[in-house]
Amino acid sequence: QKLNLQPGHMLLGMEIFSGVLAWTMTLASGELLAATRFMVAQPNILLFLGIFALTAAVGSLACVLTVRLFGPAVFTLIMTSRAILSLLFSVLLFQHAVDTVDCISLVAVSIITLMSSARR
């Protein structure tokens, strides 16, 4: 039997599984009651949780569409570039201490990723 499973279906299944797992872990750790109390005490947080959930869903959909349209190599390049830029901005804005080994590692990962993407 051949299934006609599309990327959106796989994404939905993954998100449902992640949600069930997160709720289960929150319940098992005993944090569900504290989180519920916090949301009842601060109902304005629900708007921010909704915005967070919506942006997570749009981001996941963008990732799936990027892989589908441009392939995994382009997606890897985009995500690695995003992570490197985020790290650089964080270091510059918050003045984190970065030693020489960290800088060499960042440059090595950047070069390897760029060379790998250029070959494809």
VOSEZA-678652 format. One line per 4 residues: number of its first residue (from 1); their letters; for each residue x, z, y of N, C-alpha, C, O. Coordinates in Angstrom, 2 decimals. Layout:
% VOSEZA-678652
NUM	a	X,Z,Y,X,Z,Y,X,Z,Y,X,Z,Y | ...
***
This chain:
% VOSEZA-678652
1	qkln	0.84,0.00,-1.18,0.00,0.00,0.00,0.88,0.00,1.24,1.82,0.79,1.36 | 0.57,-0.89,2.17,1.35,-1.01,3.39,0.58,-0.36,4.54,-0.59,-0.68,4.79 | 1.25,0.57,5.23,0.62,1.24,6.36,1.00,0.52,7.65,2.13,0.07,7.82 | 0.04,0.42,8.54,0.30,-0.18,9.84,0.50,0.95,10.85,-0.33,1.19,11.72
5	lqpg	1.64,1.64,10.71,1.94,2.79,11.54,2.70,2.34,12.78,3.80,1.78,12.68 | 2.12,2.59,13.94,2.74,2.18,15.18,3.51,3.34,15.80,3.27,4.50,15.44 | 4.43,3.06,16.72,5.23,4.13,17.34,4.38,5.20,18.01,4.74,6.38,17.99 | 3.28,4.82,18.60,2.41,5.80,19.23,1.82,6.78,18.22,1.67,7.96,18.51
9	hmll	1.49,6.27,17.04,0.97,7.14,15.98,2.05,8.11,15.50,1.77,9.29,15.27 | 3.27,7.61,15.36,4.37,8.49,14.93,4.65,9.55,15.99,4.91,10.71,15.66 | 4.59,9.15,17.26,4.80,10.10,18.35,3.73,11.17,18.35,4.03,12.35,18.51 | 2.47,10.77,18.17,1.37,11.73,18.13,1.55,12.69,16.96,1.37,13.90,17.12
13	gmei	1.90,12.16,15.80,2.12,13.03,14.64,3.25,14.02,14.87,3.15,15.18,14.49 | 4.33,13.54,15.48,5.47,14.42,15.75,5.08,15.51,16.75,5.45,16.67,16.58 | 4.34,15.15,17.78,3.93,16.13,18.80,2.95,17.15,18.22,3.02,18.34,18.56 | 2.04,16.71,17.36,1.11,17.64,16.71,1.88,18.61,15.81,1.62,19.81,15.83
17	fsgv	2.81,18.07,15.02,3.62,18.93,14.16,4.42,19.93,14.99,4.48,21.11,14.64 | 5.03,19.47,16.08,5.81,20.36,16.95,4.93,21.44,17.56,5.32,22.60,17.66 | 3.73,21.05,17.97,2.80,22.02,18.55,2.37,23.08,17.56,2.35,24.27,17.87 | 2.03,22.65,16.35,1.63,23.60,15.30,2.79,24.54,14.97,2.60,25.74,14.81
21	lawt	4.00,23.98,14.87,5.17,24.80,14.58,5.44,25.80,15.71,5.75,26.96,15.45 | 5.31,25.35,16.96,5.54,26.25,18.10,4.51,27.38,18.13,4.86,28.54,18.35 | 3.24,27.05,17.90,2.21,28.09,17.87,2.45,29.06,16.73,2.28,30.27,16.90 | 2.84,28.55,15.57,3.11,29.40,14.42,4.27,30.35,14.69,4.19,31.54,14.39
25	mtla	5.34,29.83,15.27,6.51,30.67,15.57,6.19,31.70,16.66,6.65,32.84,16.59 | 5.39,31.30,17.64,4.99,32.25,18.69,4.13,33.36,18.11,4.28,34.52,18.48 | 3.24,33.00,17.22,2.39,33.99,16.57,3.21,34.90,15.66,3.03,36.11,15.66 | 4.12,34.31,14.89,4.94,35.09,13.96,5.90,36.04,14.67,6.19,37.12,14.16
29	sgel	6.40,35.64,15.83,7.34,36.48,16.56,6.65,37.57,17.37,7.30,38.47,17.90 | 5.34,37.49,17.46,4.59,38.50,18.21,4.55,38.26,19.71,4.15,39.14,20.46 | 4.97,37.09,20.15,5.00,36.79,21.58,3.70,36.18,22.09,3.53,36.03,23.30 | 2.79,35.83,21.20,1.56,35.18,21.63,0.71,36.09,22.50,0.15,35.65,23.50
33	laat	0.62,37.36,22.12,-0.19,38.30,22.90,0.38,38.49,24.30,-0.36,38.50,25.28 | 1.70,38.63,24.41,2.33,38.80,25.72,2.14,37.55,26.57,1.88,37.65,27.77 | 2.27,36.37,25.97,2.09,35.13,26.71,0.64,34.99,27.18,0.38,34.55,28.30 | -0.30,35.36,26.32,-1.71,35.30,26.69,-2.02,36.26,27.83,-2.74,35.92,28.77
37	rfmv	-1.48,37.45,27.76,-1.67,38.42,28.84,-1.11,37.90,30.16,-1.73,38.06,31.21 | 0.06,37.28,30.09,0.66,36.73,31.30,-0.22,35.64,31.90,-0.41,35.59,33.12 | -0.76,34.76,31.05,-1.61,33.68,31.56,-2.92,34.20,32.14,-3.44,33.64,33.10 | -3.44,35.27,31.56,-4.66,35.88,32.10,-4.37,36.54,33.45,-5.17,36.46,34.38
41	aqpn	-3.21,37.19,33.55,-2.83,37.86,34.80,-2.45,36.85,35.88,-2.65,37.12,37.07 | -1.91,35.72,35.49,-1.46,34.69,36.44,-2.13,33.36,36.09,-1.46,32.47,35.55 | -3.41,33.18,36.39,-4.10,31.95,35.99,-3.56,30.69,36.67,-3.78,29.59,36.18 | -2.85,30.83,37.79,-2.30,29.65,38.45,-1.20,28.99,37.61,-0.83,27.85,37.88
45	illf	-0.67,29.68,36.62,0.36,29.11,35.76,-0.21,27.98,34.89,0.54,27.12,34.44 | -1.52,27.99,34.66,-2.13,26.97,33.82,-1.95,25.57,34.40,-1.76,24.61,33.66 | -2.00,25.45,35.72,-1.76,24.15,36.36,-0.34,23.67,36.06,-0.13,22.51,35.71 | 0.62,24.57,36.18,2.01,24.20,35.93,2.26,23.88,34.45,3.04,22.99,34.13
49	lgif	1.60,24.60,33.56,1.70,24.29,32.13,1.11,22.92,31.83,1.65,22.16,31.02 | -0.01,22.61,32.48,-0.62,21.29,32.31,0.28,20.17,32.81,0.42,19.14,32.16 | 0.89,20.38,33.97,1.82,19.39,34.52,3.02,19.22,33.59,3.48,18.11,33.34 | 3.53,20.35,33.09,4.67,20.31,32.17,4.32,19.53,30.91,5.10,18.69,30.45
53	alta	3.14,19.78,30.35,2.71,19.08,29.13,2.54,17.59,29.40,2.92,16.76,28.57 | 1.97,17.24,30.54,1.76,15.84,30.88,3.09,15.11,31.06,3.25,14.00,30.56 | 4.03,15.73,31.76,5.33,15.07,31.95,6.09,14.96,30.63,6.81,13.98,30.41 | 5.94,15.94,29.75,6.59,15.86,28.44,6.01,14.70,27.64,6.75,13.97,26.98
57	avgs	4.70,14.53,27.70,4.05,13.44,26.97,4.46,12.08,27.53,4.74,11.16,26.77 | 4.50,11.95,28.85,4.90,10.69,29.46,6.38,10.40,29.15,6.74,9.25,28.88 | 7.21,11.42,29.18,8.62,11.24,28.84,8.81,10.80,27.41,9.63,9.92,27.13 | 8.07,11.40,26.49,8.17,11.00,25.08,7.71,9.56,24.89,8.33,8.80,24.14
61	lacv	6.64,9.19,25.56,6.14,7.81,25.47,7.16,6.83,26.05,7.36,5.75,25.51 | 7.79,7.22,27.16,8.82,6.36,27.75,9.99,6.17,26.79,10.55,5.07,26.70 | 10.37,7.22,26.09,11.46,7.12,25.11,11.09,6.16,23.98,11.89,5.31,23.60 | 9.89,6.30,23.46,9.44,5.43,22.37,9.40,3.98,22.83,9.85,3.09,22.11
65	ltvr	8.86,3.74,24.01,8.77,2.37,24.52,10.15,1.78,24.81,10.38,0.59,24.57 | 11.07,2.58,25.31,12.42,2.10,25.57,13.10,1.67,24.28,13.72,0.61,24.22 | 12.98,2.48,23.25,13.58,2.12,21.95,12.92,0.87,21.40,13.61,-0.01,20.87 | 11.62,0.77,21.53,10.91,-0.38,20.98,11.25,-1.68,21.73,11.42,-2.73,21.11
69	lfgp	11.35,-1.60,23.06,11.58,-2.80,23.85,13.06,-3.20,23.93,13.39,-4.38,23.91 | 13.95,-2.21,24.02,15.35,-2.52,24.27,16.30,-2.11,23.14,17.47,-2.50,23.15 | 15.81,-1.34,22.18,16.64,-0.94,21.05,17.28,0.42,21.25,17.35,0.94,22.36 | 17.76,0.99,20.14,18.33,2.34,20.19,19.66,2.42,20.95,19.99,3.48,21.50
73	avft	20.43,1.33,20.98,21.71,1.38,21.69,21.50,1.56,23.19,22.21,2.35,23.83 | 20.55,0.85,23.75,20.25,0.98,25.18,19.69,2.37,25.46,20.02,2.99,26.48 | 18.84,2.86,24.58,18.28,4.20,24.76,19.39,5.25,24.74,19.40,6.17,25.57 | 20.31,5.12,23.80,21.43,6.07,23.72,22.25,6.03,24.99,22.66,7.07,25.51
77	limt	22.51,4.83,25.50,23.27,4.69,26.74,22.55,5.35,27.91,23.17,6.06,28.70 | 21.25,5.12,28.02,20.47,5.71,29.10,20.48,7.23,29.01,20.71,7.92,30.01 | 20.24,7.77,27.82,20.17,9.23,27.68,21.53,9.88,27.88,21.61,10.96,28.46 | 22.59,9.25,27.41,23.93,9.81,27.61,24.29,9.76,29.09,24.86,10.72,29.62
81	srai	23.98,8.66,29.75,24.25,8.55,31.19,23.47,9.59,31.96,24.00,10.20,32.89 | 22.22,9.80,31.59,21.40,10.82,32.25,22.00,12.21,32.08,22.07,12.99,33.03 | 22.44,12.51,30.86,23.03,13.82,30.60,24.33,14.02,31.38,24.58,15.10,31.91 | 25.14,12.97,31.45,26.41,13.07,32.18,26.14,13.25,33.67,26.77,14.10,34.31
85	lsll	25.23,12.47,34.23,24.90,12.62,35.64,24.31,13.99,35.94,24.63,14.60,36.96 | 23.47,14.47,35.05,22.89,15.80,35.23,23.98,16.86,35.23,23.95,17.79,36.04 | 24.93,16.72,34.32,26.04,17.67,34.25,26.89,17.62,35.52,27.27,18.65,36.07 | 27.19,16.41,35.98,27.99,16.27,37.20,27.29,16.86,38.42,27.91,17.57,39.21
89	fsvl	26.00,16.56,38.57,25.25,17.12,39.69,25.19,18.65,39.61,25.28,19.33,40.63 | 25.03,19.18,38.41,24.99,20.62,38.24,26.30,21.26,38.64,26.33,22.29,39.31 | 27.40,20.65,38.21,28.72,21.18,38.57,28.93,21.13,40.08,29.43,22.08,40.67 | 28.54,20.02,40.69,28.73,19.88,42.13,27.81,20.80,42.94,28.26,21.44,43.89
93	lfqh	26.55,20.86,42.56,25.58,21.65,43.34,25.75,23.15,43.16,25.62,23.92,44.12 | 26.04,23.58,41.93,26.10,25.02,41.65,27.52,25.54,41.49,27.72,26.71,41.19 | 28.50,24.67,41.69,29.91,25.01,41.69,30.32,25.78,40.42,30.94,26.84,40.49 | 29.96,25.21,39.28,30.36,25.79,38.00,31.86,25.61,37.80,32.45,24.64,38.27
97	avdt	32.46,26.56,37.11,33.88,26.45,36.79,34.04,25.50,35.60,33.45,25.72,34.54 | 34.84,24.47,35.79,35.07,23.48,34.75,36.57,23.33,34.57,37.30,23.06,35.53 | 37.04,23.52,33.32,38.48,23.40,33.09,38.85,21.98,32.66,37.98,21.12,32.53 | 40.11,21.75,32.45,40.64,20.42,32.15,40.12,19.89,30.83,39.80,18.71,30.72
101	vdci	40.02,20.74,29.82,39.54,20.31,28.50,38.10,19.81,28.60,37.74,18.82,27.97 | 37.27,20.49,29.38,35.88,20.06,29.57,35.83,18.67,30.21,35.06,17.82,29.78 | 36.64,18.46,31.23,36.67,17.16,31.91,37.14,16.05,30.98,36.56,14.96,30.96 | 38.18,16.32,30.20,38.69,15.32,29.26,37.62,15.00,28.21,37.45,13.84,27.85
105	slva	36.93,16.00,27.72,35.86,15.78,26.74,34.74,14.93,27.31,34.25,14.02,26.65 | 34.34,15.21,28.54,33.28,14.44,29.19,33.70,12.98,29.36,32.91,12.07,29.10 | 34.91,12.76,29.79,35.41,11.39,29.97,35.49,10.68,28.62,35.12,9.51,28.52 | 35.95,11.36,27.58,36.05,10.75,26.24,34.68,10.35,25.71,34.52,9.25,25.19
109	vsii	33.71,11.23,25.84,32.35,10.91,25.37,31.77,9.75,26.17,31.13,8.86,25.60 | 32.00,9.74,27.46,31.49,8.65,28.31,32.09,7.32,27.89,31.38,6.32,27.75 | 33.40,7.29,27.69,34.07,6.04,27.32,33.62,5.56,25.95,33.35,4.38,25.76 | 33.53,6.46,25.00,33.08,6.09,23.65,31.67,5.53,23.68,31.39,4.52,23.02
113	tlms	30.77,6.16,24.43,29.40,5.69,24.51,29.33,4.32,25.18,28.61,3.44,24.71 | 30.05,4.14,26.26,30.04,2.85,26.96,30.62,1.75,26.09,30.08,0.64,26.05 | 31.71,2.04,25.39,32.32,1.03,24.52,31.40,0.68,23.36,31.30,-0.48,22.97 | 30.73,1.67,22.81,29.81,1.43,21.71,28.63,0.57,22.17,28.19,-0.32,21.45
117	sarr	28.13,0.84,23.35,27.01,0.06,23.88,27.44,-1.34,24.27,26.67,-2.29,24.12 | 28.65,-1.47,24.78,29.14,-2.80,25.20,29.32,-3.73,24.01,29.12,-4.94,24.13 | 29.68,-3.18,22.85,29.87,-4.00,21.66,28.55,-4.57,21.16,28.55,-5.61,20.51 | 27.45,-3.93,21.45,26.16,-4.38,20.95,25.60,-5.35,21.95,24.50,-5.87,21.74
***
